[in-house]
Amino acid sequence: MSLRPVESRRDLRDFLALTDRLYAGEPRFIPPLHAQVRAWHRRGVRLYVLRRRGQVVARTTLHADAALDARLGRATQLFGLTEFAEEAAEELLDGILAAGRAAGKETAFGPVSLLPNQAGGVITSGFEERGFIDSAWNHPYVPAAYEARGFTRRFESDTWICPVPDEPVFTFDDGRIEAERLRVHRGDRRRVGEQLPILREMLNASFARLGYYTEISAEQLAAQTDGLAYLLDEALLLYLTKADRPIAFVLCLPDISRFIAKIGGDLHPLHQLRLLATRARYRREAVLIIKGTVPEEQGRGYMRLLSRELHDGLRRGGYRALRSTYVERTNPGSAAQYVAMGGRPLHGYTFYDRRLAS
């Protein structure tokens, strides 16, 4: 067996269908959206499959990113959307390593789709807990397979789940609101296009110091948030201005993971209409996608103000739980807010890398 590029429509169908077999009858796995994978393929992201007796048993992307190379300080073979049957792990991972060496890369890093600040990763614990949108779920054999082939953990993290508190958990001196000219802004479906550039500026500033983070362009953010207005609960997108300058933000979305799992990731127009008609069912839990404060305003309690307003919106919206995408274990400040809510780690989470000998 060897990795073969996805070239035909059949190849692409087989690439997408692999997870239907690997996770058959497994509701904890949330597949990536087919439309997103097809869009990456059209943009030239290289998709590969590994076949055994004609049937796909593993898949991956093989791609690179100059900005991440500069961030990590070395030429990196990125891989993502990486799924494999247990018996195909060795062949797939060796194929990824061979591709990296052939391309003159120093390191293989992943799984990332397409970058670590977008999506990807592997869960290393909490397998009994279901996955959710913008996060990973995999079989327990997956981390063992990576580590057996010499991959090491990088950016170890946790996802979290928190009950929505019945009473306010976070306090803020409201006298500061007028004194510091603070204003909380809420999402607006009709103005999402205007609000996204404001969020992007704060996002890039807030995460610039993280080792894995590369600046998100306007094009990348538009692709990642395509359809946001369709899903948005306006009370769950908040940003804070100080003297009219944006300084902090938080974005949550209703958790539609169960719906995405049910349709196998194929959110075609008919399924979009079904989701629109039944979206009230998916407002029992929310997913915190991203939050941040610009560096010069960190440590001044502004996220406490946004968290207070967010939790008020969650309570009024009838949400019972808030899930969070991965938080690095070296970032205890972010996790502290979840602890204050009575939350707990949900999944251990990691990326993997391996040096490539010449």
Salt bridges, closest charged atoms under 4 A:
ASP11 OD1 - ARG51 NH2 3.03
ASP14 OD2 - ARG10 NE 3.32
ASP14 OD2 - ARG51 NH2 2.98
GLU26 OE1 - ARG28 NH2 2.73
GLU90 OE2 - ARG149 NH1 3.95
GLU91 OE2 - ARG52 NH2 3.54
ASP94 OD1 - ARG149 NH2 2.79
GLU129 OE2 - ARG344 NH2 3.02
GLU147 OE2 - ARG153 NE 2.77
GLU156 OE1 - ARG153 NH1 3.26
GLU156 OE1 - ARG329 NH1 3.57
ASP158 OD2 - ARG329 NE 2.91
ASP174 OD1 - ARG308 NH2 2.92
GLU180 OE2 - ARG176 NE 2.65
ASP188 OD1 - ARG190 NE 3.52
GLU194 OE1 - ARG191 NE 3.19
ASP233 OD2 - ARG283 NH1 3.68
ASP244 OD2 - ARG181 NH2 3.63
ASP255 OD2 - ARG130 NH2 2.78
ASP255 OD2 - ARG323 NE 3.79
GLU285 OE1 - ARG130 NH2 2.89
GLU285 OE1 - ARG323 NE 2.78
GLU296 OE2 - ARG245 NH1 3.17
GLU297 OE1 - LYS242 NZ 3.25
GLU297 OE2 - ARG245 NH2 2.68
GLU297 OE1 - ARG300 NH1 2.96
GLU309 OE1 - ARG186 NH2 3.04
GLU309 OE2 - ARG308 NE 3.35
ASP312 OD1 - ARG315 NH2 3.98
ASP312 OD2 - ARG316 NE 2.86
ASP353 OD2 - ARG74 NH2 3.42
ASP353 OD2 - ARG154 NH1 3.04
